[in-house]
């Protein structure tokens, strides 16, 4: 393997790593807020990609143009999911919580198959296409725009959580719900907001992925699996940690495919995950 091929793989891994980090950020935020794993996270991503695709197919709105609309629609979906389902199982046993989100995932995927079929869809001739060459390295413009957009969204999310009053209220609710309630914070509202923000993150990532990725009902499954690994590596509930973990997952995935075999690229990711879990069960940046 030449140095150019290896460097090309590193660049590709970094670009996809930022997208993985944004997908995982919403999952980590929800878990940190109420310690519930959203097993329908991948299906939320699938819905975001389908909504972006149909905005292009019906109204010729490019994914970059429809991105704010997709994010807003996914925020409303996350908000509605909390009020319609999650709030009713908050005090239930863990298995009930797992079955609730897992059942939602099956329902959404089956509904997508029934409504849109199992065919693959692709946005043709998007505004962002082609590639650039830098010293022998080739970088696809869609992947570059998607990674930059994901990084900017992640930076905004981190700023919102750590610098705004609402974000600090989210952190307080995550640390101690009862204490936050005694301080006058509406924890019910924070939970709903957390689900909305988590779904909006997936909405942004889904719109960016639609620029260069096929859309089909099962598209969220593989991304969701990598998101779970990313959250576990970065530390459950640690949103900034998911950025480092997402980049690590992207690099290991691409380099594993180059150094081992393309069919075994996910094996390298899961081996890394197992090593980290055995060494630090709380993840790289988790406290507990």
N, C-alpha and C positions, 0 to 999 in steps of 0.2 A: 504494500500500500504506500503510495507516494504521500509526501507532506501536503501537497495541494489537495488531495482527496480528503485527508484527515482534517485539514483546516476548513474545507467545504462542509464537512460533517459537523464540525464544532459550530460554525455559523448557523447552519440549519437547526441544530439542537437549541441554540440560544433563542432563535426566533420563535420556535414552537414552545419553548419553555415559558415565555412570557404569557402566551395564550393559555397554557395549562395553569399557570399561577392565577390568572383572573377567574378561570372556571372554578378552581379550588377555593378561591377567596370567599365566594358566596357560601359554599358548603361549610367552611371553617367558621364564618361569622355566625351562621345559624346554630352550629353545635356549641360554640362558645357562649352564645346567648342563653340557650335553654337545654343544652346537652341532648339534643335530638339529631340523629343522622337522617338527612333527607334522602331516602333511597330513590326518590323521583327526580333527583337532580339532573340526571342524564336526559330524562324525558323533558324537563324544562328547557334544556339546551336544544333538543330536537324541535320543540315547538317554536323556539326563537328562530331557528334556521328555516323552518317551514314558513313562518310569518314573513321573514325577510324574502324568501323565494317568491311567495305569492304576491308580495308587494311589487316585486319586479315583474312577475308574469302578468299581473292584472293591470298595473298602473305604470309599469316601466320605471319604478323607483329603484335606483341603484342601491345596493346594500349599504354603501357609505351614507347615502342620503336618508335612507329609512332607518338607520341605526338608532337615532333618538326615539323614533316611534316604537321600534321593537323593544328598546329598554323600558319605555314607559308602559307598554302593554304587559311586559313580563313583571314589572313592579306591581301592577294591579293584580296579576295572576298570583303572585306570591302573597300579596296582602289578602286576597280572597281565600287562598288556600289555608292561611292561618285561621281566619275567622270561620271558614266553613268546615275545617277538619281538625287542624292541629290543636286549637284551643280546647277541644272536647276530649283530647287524650293526654293532656299535659299531666294530670294527676294519676293517669292509668299506669299499670305495670309496663316495664320496658318492652315486653313482647307485643303488647297492644300498640305501642308507639311505632315499633318496627313494622308490624303488619299494616298499619295505617298508611305509611308512606310507601311501603312496598306495593300494597294494593293500588295506591294511586298511580305508581309507575306502570303497573300492568294495564290499568285502565287507559291511561294516556297513550301508551304504545299501541294497544289494540284499537283504540279509537282512531289513531292516525292511520293504521293499516286499513281500517274499514272505510275511512273517508278518502284518503289519498292513494291507497294501494301500496304496493311494495316496490314500485319502480324507483329508480334513481333520478334525481332532478339536479340540474346545474344551471346557475346563472351564466348566461352566455354574453360575451363582450362587455364585461363590467368596466367601469371607468378606470379602475386600476388593473393593469395587465402588463405583461412583458417582463423583462428582467434587466438588471444593470450588471456591468462587469467592473470589478475592482481588483486590478493586479492579478488577473487569472481566476478570481473568485466570481461566481455567478450567484446573484441574489434575486430571487423572484420578487417583483414589486408587490404582488398581493400578499405574500408572506411578510414582507417588510412592513407594509402598512398595517397589517393585522397585529404584528408584534408591537409596533410603536403605539397603536391605538390601545392595545391591551395594557401596555405599560403606563400610559397616561391615565387610563381608567383606574388602574391599581393605585397609582400615586394619589389621584383624587380621592379614592376610597379611604386610603390611609390617612390623608389629611382630614377628611370629614370625621373619621372616628376619633382621631387624637387631638383635633384642634377646635372642633365646634362644640357648642353646648349640648346639642342633640347627640353627638357622637360620644361625649363624656357620659351622658345619661345612659347610652347603650352599654358602655363599659361598666358603669356602676351596677346596672341591672344584671350584667353577666357575672360580676363578682359576688353580689349578694342581693338577691331579689327582695327579701324582706327589708333589709336596711335601706335599699333604694326606695322602696315604697314608703317607708317612714320619713324619708327626706323629701317626699312630695313628688316623686317621679312616677308617672303613670306606666307601670311595668307592662300592663296589657298592651298599651300603645307601642312600647318599645319592642315587644315581641313581634307584633304585626309589622312594624317598620323594619325589623331585622329580616323577616321573611321577604318583604318587598325589596329591600336592598340586595339580598342574596340572589333573588330571581333576576333583578335588573343587571347584576354582574354577568349572569349567564346570558342575558339578552344581548349585552354588548359583545360578549365573546361569540355568541352564535351568529350575530350579524357579520362580524369580522371573518369568521370561518366560511360563511357562505360565499365570500368573494372567490375562494379557490377550492372549496371542498364540496363533494356531492351531498345532497340532502335526501334522506330516506328515513323511514320510521325507526330503524335500529341504530341510527347514527350516534345517539347519545350514549350507548352502552359502553363503548371503548373509552370515550372521553371521561365518562363518569368513573370508570374503574381507575383510570390514571389520576382523577381528582381525589379519590379516596386515598390512594397511595401518597399523593402530594400532601394532603392534610395530615396524614399520619406521620409523614417525615418531618414536616414543619412544626408539628405540635398542634393537637386539637384546640381550636379556639384562638390560635396565634395567627392573626391575619398577615402581619409582616413576614412571619416565618414561611408562609406559603410561597412568597416570591422566590426566596432562595431554593426552596424545595422544588418549585415548578421548573426553575432553570436546571436544577440537577437532574430531574426526571427527563426533561427534554434532551439534555446532553447524553445521559446514559442510554436513552432509547435509540438515538441516532448512532452513537458510537458502538453500542452493542450490535446493531444491525450491520455496521461496517466491519467490526473486528471479529464477530462470531458468525452470524448469518442473519439475513433479513427476516427470516421466519422466526428467529429466536430473539428479536430485539426486545420484546416485553419480558423475556426471562431475566435479562440483565437488570431491568427495573425492579422486578419482584425480588431478586436476590439482594439488591441494595436495600430494599424495604425490610427484608427479613434481618439483615445484618444490623440495621439501625434499631429495629424493634428489640432485638436481642440485647443490644448494647444500651440503648436508651428507650425503654417502652413508652415514655412520654413524648418521644420525638426529639428532633434536634434542638428545638427552641421552646418546647413545652416545659411547664413548671412542675406539673404533677403527673 
